[in-house]
Amino acid sequence: MAYTKPKMGTLHASFIVLSIAGFGLLWGSMFLNGTLDAMTAAKESGSFPDGRPLRSTYTGFPLIDSPVTTLVVFFDGVTNGLDPGPRLLMVDLSVMLQSQALWSLIESRRRGNRSMLLSL
C-alpha cells in the first residue's frame, strides 16, 4: 500500500479536534477534581493556600491582570521551588520541546521540502 499525503483539510481538522480535546481534558479535569476551585479561591483571597501572598496587579489593567493572575496561580506549583518533582518535569518537557523545535527547523531547511507546515 502506497503512502498518500493527507489533504490539508484533514490535517487542519485533526488539529482542531485535538485542540478541543486537549482544552476539554485540561480544564474539564481541573473542574472535576477541584483544582479550578482552588485556583479561583487563591485568586479571590489574594494568597496561596500555604499563606504566601499572591500579587494580582501587574499592568494596572484589570482585563489583562486577571488572566495573568490565573496563569501565575496555574504555574505556581512548577515555579515556586517548594517541590523538586514538578520542576524536574518542567525541565524534561523543555528539553523535549527544544529537540522537537530543532527537528522542525532541520526538516524545514532540507532540500525538496514542500510542506508549508514545516517551512513556517
N, C-alpha and C positions, 0 to 999 in steps of 0.2 A: 504494500500500500504506500503510495507516494505521499509525501508531506505537502500539504497545501497551507499557505499562509492564511490566517484568519482575516476576514474583512475588518476594516477599521470600525465599522458599525458594531460588530460583535465584540471587538476589544473594548470599545467605548462603553458598551452596555455592561460588560463584565466588570469594568472598573466602577461603574455607578452602583451595581448590585453589591460589590464588595465594600464600597464606601458606606452604603446604607446598613449593611450587616455589621460592619465594624462600629459604626456610630451606635447602633442599637445594642450591640453586645457590651460596649464600654459603658454607656450611660444607663442602659437598662439594668445591667448587673449592679452598678453603683446604686441605683434606686432601690433594687430589691434587697441588697444586703445592708443598707443603712449608711453607706459611705456618703451618699449625696446629702442626707440629713445632717451628718456630722460636719460636712463642708459648709452647709448653709448655717448651721449653728455657730461655727467658728467665724464665718463672715459677719454674722449679726452681732455676736458678742465682742468681736474685736480682739479675741485671744484664742490661742490653740488650747486643746483640752489639757495639756500639761502646764498651762499657765503662762506660756511665752506670749508676748504681745504680738498682734497682727497689724502690720501697717496697712491702712486702707486708702491712703491718699498718695498717688504717685504723680499725676499730672495736674490735678485740680479740676478735671472734667469728669463728673460722675459717670457719664456714658462710657468713658474709657477706663476709669478706675475700677468700676465694678467687675468687668471681665478680667482685668489684670489681677485683682484680688482673688478671684476664683482660681486663676492659674497659679497664684502663689500658694494658696491652700492645697491645690491639687498636687503640685510638685514638692511640697514641703517634706514629705517622707523620703524623697530621694536626695534632697539637697541639704537637709539640716545636719547631717553628720552624726546623729544620735545612734544609728544602727548601721553597721557596715554592709549588711546584706543588700538593701536597695541600691546603695552606691556602687557596689561591685556589679550588680545587674546593669546599671546605667552605663558603666564603663564597657561592659561586654557588648551591650547593644550599640554603643557609639562606635566601637571597633568594627562591628558587623556592618553598620550603615556606611562607614567610611570605605570599607572594602567594596561594598556594592556600588558606591558612587564612583570609585576608581575603575571598576569593571565597566560601568556605563560609559565613562569617559573614553576608555581604551576602545571599546566597541564602536563608539560614535566616530572615532577617528580612523577606523580601519577602512582601507580602500575597498570600494564596491558596496559600502553600506548605503542603502536607500531608505532605511527606516527613519521616518520623521520623529518617531518616539525617542530614539537614542540620539539623534542629531541635535536636539534642542539644547 
